[in-house]
Amino acid sequence: MGYYHYSLDIWTLKTVDVICHRLDCGSAVSWRRYSESDSVWFLSPTCLLSTSALKDCVRTYAGSSDSTLFLTCSDSVRLVHGSSLCSGRLEVRSNQSWSSVCEEDLDLNDTQVVCRELGCGAPGLLQGALYGEGEAPVWTSELQCVGNESAVLDCRRSSSAGKTCSPETAAGLTCTGTKGAWLSYDSVFVGLMSLCLCSDPGGVRLVGTPSRCAGTLEIQQQGHWRPVEDRDKHWDLKSGSAVCQHLDCGSAVSVNTTDDSTDRFVWFVSVPCVKLTSGLRDCVGLNVPLKRLSGVDMVCSDLLPQPNISLSDGVFEVYQQGFRVLVGSDFTITCSIQPQYPGGSFQLISDTKKPLNLTLPAANHSAHFLLSAMGYAHRGDYTCVYHVDVYNHSFSSSQSPALHLTVGDSMTNLIIRVVVLVPALLIFDICLFFFYKVRSHLSPVDPLDFRLSHTHRSLNWTCVLPCFFQVSVKRIRMKAETNTMRVLEETSHL
């Protein structure tokens, strides 16, 4: 198979791994390139990532090739449906077919041999159904590796005829090392790495700006951080978004090719591979790194960190759900953010009875919102959002954690009210009792000494006075009960 390379169609370990899978030979372990003067077929590595038949990717070019690819596949074990070449559901080849392995049948020694055979370093995470259950049958044997074997076929096995895995126990394995490949050309051997995307985004970064979500793209290989070459300007928003998502920075809002003043070693990355696969670091080219002037600069949508929110004035007490502020007091809510870019503004939003939507310019990366005359309408959640214009784009941060405020009176004032009102109510009831008792002992008046009109006025007064006292008593009692309930409600939040 001829080796043909130009800046867009780059051979990576991901593409040679596809060949091994199409040939039903497991996973790619290594490759090498050697001089060849005979007539050869050319394969497009980009085509291999998007089609199912190898013959559809054959290309013819004028002239002859000066090199040929030699691949080595692992035909006894493979990892499928993972996020990279070094992770996935473990399958073992037996009797010309692939079978899943039960998680309970694997130990540390077994996983060490698997990762070693695949060229992926040491085992990291072993978990049932981590990469799906799959349709492959369950392997009826159990590995009994010592740990120093170079391949799974070298391990002893014990028969487990009729064995079945319980649901969600098909072994999923993630290796923590790197996928190794060796390039041989003109008798010079150069060690190359196609880095495995493991449990963290290490090995990929954006540098040169205050934010980790903007800057020049660099990839780490063989312990060296180097920029990515883009002389022909193939990087776009789609490939840039793959980088941003890998860094947990949202999507790309701008991608540009830059030219440095001096030559520097760069890595070649297959842009079609980045767009078509989820393993970004598996798309690094296997060719020898060269010196170039160009690089890739990008800015991601989640450029800004989450802002902070705090209450600086008017706080009376802190409880589990938030803060309690005194009725009628003034209070200040402060929004702040980690220093990155100058300027910008803060937006204060609330879901209170009377919603707030206030904006203040940022000063020293913060803004102070003064709210006066605290009332019950201010009860609710408050959040901050930071806005800034940089890199010719407008960016907004995510909302800050919610600040919950409740409103209450001073506990001392509430207790004083209850203490004063209850005795006052008792004194009033005693006075009312003596009033009716004295009135009941008055001598009855001779009806002959009364006129009809006087009798009528006396009767009206007799009816109105008790009603007046009854209404007053009810109002006082209701007010006392309300204040008592408010005290109980405020103390329940503490």
C-alpha positions in Angstrom: 0.0 0.0 0.0 1.5 3.3 -1.1 2.1 6.1 1.4 0.8 9.4 0.0 0.7 12.5 2.1 -0.4 16.1 1.7 -1.4 18.6 4.3 -5.1 17.7 4.5 -4.9 13.9 4.0 -2.7 12.9 7.0 -2.1 9.4 8.1 -2.8 9.0 11.8 -3.0 6.0 14.1 -6.8 6.4 14.0 -6.8 5.7 10.3 -4.5 2.7 10.4 -6.7 1.4 13.3 -9.6 1.6 10.9 -7.8 -0.7 8.5 -7.2 -3.3 11.2 -10.9 -3.2 12.1 -12.0 -3.5 8.5 -9.8 -6.5 8.1 -11.3 -8.0 11.3 -7.8 -7.9 12.9 -8.5 -6.1 16.1 -6.7 -2.8 16.9 -3.7 -1.2 15.4 -0.6 -1.6 17.5 2.2 -0.1 15.3 3.1 0.8 11.8 6.2 1.6 9.8 7.1 3.0 6.4 9.8 1.7 4.3 11.2 2.4 0.8 9.5 0.7 -2.1 10.0 1.3 -5.8 7.4 -1.2 -7.1 3.9 -0.1 -8.3 1.6 0.4 -5.4 -2.0 1.4 -4.6 -2.7 4.6 -2.8 -5.3 4.8 0.0 -6.9 8.1 1.2 -6.7 8.2 5.0 -9.6 10.7 5.2 -11.8 8.4 3.1 -11.1 5.5 5.5 -12.7 7.4 8.4 -16.0 7.9 6.5 -16.6 4.8 4.4 -16.9 1.1 5.2 -15.1 -0.4 2.2 -11.3 -0.2 1.8 -11.6 -0.5 -2.0 -13.6 2.7 -2.1 -10.6 4.7 -0.8 -8.1 3.6 -3.4 -6.6 6.6 -5.2 -4.5 6.7 -8.3 -1.8 9.4 -8.8 0.7 10.0 -11.5 4.1 8.6 -10.8 5.3 6.0 -8.3 5.5 6.0 -4.5 8.8 6.0 -2.7 7.4 4.3 0.4 5.0 1.6 1.6 3.1 1.2 4.9 3.5 -1.9 7.0 0.9 -2.3 9.7 0.8 -4.5 12.8 -2.6 -5.3 14.3 -3.6 -7.0 17.5 -5.8 -9.9 16.3 -6.5 -11.3 19.8 -7.9 -8.4 21.8 -9.5 -5.0 21.0 -11.3 -2.1 22.7 -14.5 -0.9 20.9 -16.9 2.1 21.1 -14.5 4.1 23.3 -13.7 7.7 23.3 -10.1 6.9 22.0 -8.0 4.1 20.8 -7.0 3.3 24.4 -10.5 3.0 25.8 -13.7 1.0 25.1 -15.5 -2.3 25.7 -13.1 -5.2 25.9 -13.5 -8.0 23.4 -11.4 -11.1 22.9 -11.0 -13.1 19.7 -11.9 -16.8 20.0 -12.8 -19.3 17.3 -12.7 -16.6 14.6 -15.3 -14.4 16.4 -15.2 -11.6 18.9 -16.7 -12.0 22.4 -17.3 -9.7 25.4 -15.6 -10.3 28.7 -17.3 -10.2 32.1 -16.0 -7.6 34.4 -15.9 -10.1 37.3 -13.5 -12.3 35.3 -10.8 -9.6 35.0 -8.2 -8.6 37.6 -5.3 -6.1 37.6 -2.9 -8.6 36.0 -5.3 -9.3 33.1 -5.9 -5.6 32.4 -2.2 -4.9 32.5 -1.6 -7.4 29.7 -4.4 -6.1 27.6 -3.2 -2.5 27.8 0.4 -3.6 27.2 -0.6 -5.6 24.1 -2.5 -2.6 22.7 0.4 -0.3 23.3 -1.6 1.8 25.7 0.5 1.8 28.9 -1.1 0.9 32.2 -4.8 0.1 33.0 -6.7 3.0 34.5 -10.5 2.3 34.9 -12.3 -1.0 34.7 -16.1 -0.8 34.9 -19.0 -2.8 33.7 -21.1 -1.4 30.8 -18.9 1.7 30.7 -19.0 1.6 26.9 -22.3 -0.3 26.4 -23.3 -3.9 26.5 -22.7 -4.6 22.9 -24.0 -7.5 20.7 -21.0 -9.8 21.0 -21.5 -13.1 22.9 -19.9 -13.6 26.2 -16.5 -15.3 26.2 -16.7 -18.7 27.8 -13.1 -18.7 29.2 -11.5 -16.7 32.0 -8.0 -15.1 31.7 -5.4 -16.1 34.3 -2.6 -13.7 33.5 0.5 -13.4 35.7 0.9 -9.8 34.5 4.3 -10.0 32.7 2.9 -11.5 29.5 3.3 -9.4 26.3 0.0 -10.6 24.8 -3.3 -12.1 25.9 -2.7 -15.2 23.9 0.3 -15.9 26.2 -2.0 -16.0 29.3 -3.4 -19.2 30.8 -7.2 -19.7 30.5 -9.8 -21.6 32.5 -13.0 -22.9 30.9 -16.3 -21.4 32.0 -18.7 -23.3 29.7 -22.2 -21.9 29.7 -21.2 -18.7 31.5 -23.3 -15.6 31.1 -22.7 -12.0 32.3 -25.3 -10.3 34.4 -26.7 -7.1 32.9 -24.3 -4.1 32.7 -21.2 -6.2 33.5 -19.5 -6.4 30.1 -16.1 -5.1 30.9 -15.2 -1.6 29.8 -11.5 -0.6 30.1 -9.6 2.7 29.9 -5.8 2.6 29.7 -3.9 5.6 31.1 -0.9 5.4 28.8 -0.3 6.3 25.2 -0.8 4.5 21.9 2.7 3.8 20.5 3.7 3.7 16.8 7.0 3.4 15.2 8.0 5.0 11.9 10.9 3.5 9.9 12.2 5.4 7.0 15.6 5.3 5.2 16.9 3.2 8.1 16.2 6.0 10.6 13.8 5.0 13.3 11.8 7.9 14.9 9.5 7.2 17.9 6.1 8.7 17.4 3.1 8.8 19.8 -0.6 9.0 18.9 -1.8 10.2 22.3 -4.7 8.4 23.9 -7.7 10.5 25.2 -7.9 9.3 28.7 -10.0 10.5 31.7 -8.7 14.1 31.5 -8.0 16.6 28.7 -4.3 16.7 29.4 -2.1 17.0 26.3 -4.2 19.6 24.6 -4.2 23.3 25.5 -4.8 26.9 24.3 -2.0 29.3 25.3 -1.1 33.0 25.1 -4.2 34.6 26.6 -5.6 35.1 30.1 -8.3 32.5 29.5 -7.7 28.7 29.1 -10.5 28.8 26.5 -8.7 31.0 24.0 -5.2 31.1 22.4 -2.8 29.2 20.2 -3.5 25.4 20.0 -0.7 23.2 21.3 -0.5 19.4 21.7 1.9 17.5 23.9 3.8 14.6 22.4 6.9 12.8 23.7 7.0 15.3 26.6 7.1 18.3 24.2 4.4 21.0 23.8 4.3 22.2 20.2 1.8 24.2 18.1 -0.3 22.6 15.4 0.5 23.4 11.7 -2.1 25.0 9.5 -0.2 26.4 6.5 -3.0 25.6 4.1 -5.7 27.0 6.4 -7.8 23.8 6.7 -8.9 24.5 10.3 -12.4 26.0 10.6 -15.2 26.4 13.2 -16.2 22.8 13.1 -12.7 21.4 13.8 -12.1 24.2 16.3 -15.3 23.3 18.1 -14.0 19.8 18.6 -11.0 21.3 20.4 -13.2 23.6 22.5 -15.5 20.6 23.5 -12.5 18.5 24.4 -11.4 21.3 26.7 -14.9 21.8 28.1 -15.0 25.3 26.7 -18.2 25.2 24.6 -17.9 25.7 20.9 -15.5 27.7 18.7 -16.5 31.3 17.8 -13.4 32.1 15.8 -10.5 30.1 14.3 -7.6 31.8 12.5 -4.2 30.8 11.0 -1.3 32.7 12.4 2.3 33.1 11.2 5.1 33.2 13.7 8.3 35.2 13.0 10.6 32.1 13.4 10.5 28.5 12.4 9.5 26.1 15.2 8.7 22.4 15.4 5.0 21.7 14.9 2.6 18.7 15.0 0.5 17.8 12.0 -3.1 17.1 12.8 -5.7 15.5 10.4 -8.5 18.0 10.3 -11.0 15.6 8.7 -10.1 13.1 11.5 -10.9 15.8 14.1 -14.3 16.4 12.5 -15.3 12.8 12.2 -14.1 11.2 15.4 -14.3 12.0 19.1 -10.7 11.2 19.9 -8.9 14.5 19.2 -5.5 13.3 20.2 -5.8 10.2 18.0 -5.7 12.5 15.0 -2.1 13.6 15.4 -0.1 12.8 12.2 2.4 10.0 12.3 4.9 11.8 10.1 8.1 13.3 11.5 7.6 16.8 13.0 8.9 19.6 10.9 9.6 23.3 11.4 6.9 25.7 10.2 5.8 29.3 10.8 2.1 28.7 10.9 -0.2 27.9 13.8 -3.8 27.8 14.9 -5.5 30.4 17.1 -9.0 29.9 18.4 -11.5 31.4 20.8 -14.2 29.3 22.5 -17.7 30.4 23.5 -17.2 29.6 27.2 -14.4 32.1 27.5 -15.4 33.5 30.8 -15.4 31.8 34.2 -18.5 31.8 36.4 -18.9 35.0 38.4 -19.3 35.2 42.2 -22.1 36.9 44.2 -22.1 38.0 47.8 -24.1 40.1 50.3 -22.0 42.8 52.0 -24.5 45.1 53.9 -27.8 44.6 55.7 -27.3 41.0 56.7 -28.9 40.1 59.9 -28.4 36.3 60.1 -27.1 33.5 57.9 -29.0 30.2 57.8 -28.8 27.1 55.7 -30.8 28.3 52.7 -29.2 31.8 52.5 -29.4 35.1 54.2 -32.0 37.0 56.2 -32.2 40.7 55.9 -34.0 43.1 58.2 -37.2 44.8 57.0 -36.5 48.4 56.0 -32.7 48.1 55.9 -30.4 48.9 53.0 -28.3 46.1 51.6 -25.6 45.7 48.9 -25.1 42.8 46.6 -21.6 42.5 45.1 -20.9 40.7 41.8 -17.2 39.8 41.0 -15.2 37.7 38.6 -11.7 36.3 38.3 -9.4 39.0 36.8 -8.9 38.2 33.1 -10.1 41.1 30.9 -10.5 44.8 31.7 -13.8 46.5 31.6 -17.1 44.8 31.0 -20.3 45.0 33.0 -22.3 43.0 35.5 -26.0 42.2 35.3 -28.0 41.5 38.5 -31.1 39.4 38.0 -33.7 38.3 40.6 -36.8 36.1 40.6 -38.5 38.1 43.4 -42.1 39.3 43.5 -40.9 42.5 41.8 -38.1 41.1 39.4 -34.9 43.1 39.1 -32.7 43.4 36.0 -30.0 45.9 36.8 -26.6 46.6 35.0 -23.5 48.3 36.3 -20.1 48.8 34.7 -17.3 46.6 36.2 -14.7 48.4 38.4 -11.7 46.3 39.5 -13.6 43.2 38.2 -16.6 43.8 40.4 -19.8 45.8 40.8 -21.8 46.8 43.9 -25.6 47.0 43.7 -27.2 49.1 46.5 -30.8 48.2 47.2 -32.7 50.4 49.7 -35.7 49.8 52.1 -35.7 46.1 52.2 -39.3 44.7 52.0 -41.0 41.4 51.6 -41.1 42.0 47.8 -37.3 41.5 47.8 -37.5 37.9 49.0 -36.1 35.4 46.5 -33.0 34.4 44.5 -30.4 36.7 43.0 -27.8 35.9 40.3 -25.0 37.7 38.5 -23.9 37.6 34.8 -20.7 39.2 33.5 -20.5 40.7 29.9 -17.4 41.8 28.1 -16.3 42.6 24.5 -13.0 40.9 23.5 -11.5 39.4 20.3 -14.1 41.3 18.3 -16.9 39.3 19.9 -19.3 39.9 22.8 -19.2 37.3 25.5 -21.5 36.5 28.5 -20.6 34.3 31.4 -22.9 31.7 32.9 -25.0 32.8 35.8 -23.4 32.9 39.2 -24.7 30.5 42.0 -28.0 31.8 43.3 -28.0 34.0 46.4 -31.2 33.4 48.4 -32.6 36.2 50.5 -35.4 36.1 53.0 -36.9 39.1 54.9 -37.6 39.3 58.6 -37.9 41.6 61.6 -35.4 41.7 64.4 -36.0 38.7 66.7 -35.7 41.0 69.7 -38.4 43.3 68.4 -40.7 40.4 67.7 -40.2 39.0 71.2 -40.8 42.4 72.8 -44.1 42.8 70.8 -45.3 39.4 72.0 -44.3 40.1 75.6 -46.1 43.4 75.6 -49.2 42.4 73.7 -50.0 39.3 75.7 -50.1 41.1 79.2 -52.0 44.0 77.6 -54.6 41.6 76.3 -54.9 40.0 79.7 -55.3 43.4 81.4 -57.9 44.4 78.9 -59.9 41.2 79.5 -59.8 41.8 83.3 -61.0 45.3 82.9 -63.8 44.2 80.7 -64.8 41.5 83.2 -65.1 44.1 86.0 -67.0 46.5 83.8 -69.7 43.9 83.1 -69.7 42.7 86.8 -70.3 46.3 88.2 -72.9 47.0 85.6 -74.8 43.8 86.5 -75.1 44.9 90.2 -76.7 48.3 89.4 -80.3 48.7 90.8 -83.0 48.3 88.1 -84.6 51.6 87.2 -88.3 52.2 87.6 -89.8 52.0 84.1 -92.3 54.7 85.0 -89.5 57.3 85.3 -88.3 56.6 81.7 -89.7 58.1 78.6 -89.9 56.0 75.5 -87.1 57.9 73.7 -84.7 57.6 76.7 -85.5 53.9 76.9 -84.7 53.5 73.2 -81.3 55.3 73.5 -80.3 53.3 76.6 -81.1 50.0 74.7 -79.0 51.2 71.7 -76.1 52.0 73.9 -76.4 48.7 75.7 -76.1 46.8 72.4 -73.4 48.9 70.8 -70.9 48.9 73.8 -70.5 45.1 74.1 -70.2 44.8 70.3 -67.5 47.5 70.3 -65.5 45.7 73.0 -65.9 42.3 71.3 -64.6 43.6 67.9 -61.6 45.3 69.7 -60.8 42.1 71.6 -60.9 40.1 68.4 -58.5 42.5 66.6 -56.0 42.5 69.4 -56.1 38.7 69.7 -55.6 38.3 65.9 -52.6 40.7 65.9 -51.0 38.9 68.8 -51.5 35.5 67.0 -50.0 36.9 63.8 -46.9 38.2 65.6 -46.6 34.9 67.4 -46.8 32.9 64.1 -44.2 35.3 62.5 -41.8 34.5 65.4 -42.3 30.8 64.9 -41.8 31.1 61.1 -38.6 33.1 61.5 -37.1 30.8 64.1 -37.9 27.7 61.9 -35.4 29.0 59.3 -32.6 29.3 61.7 
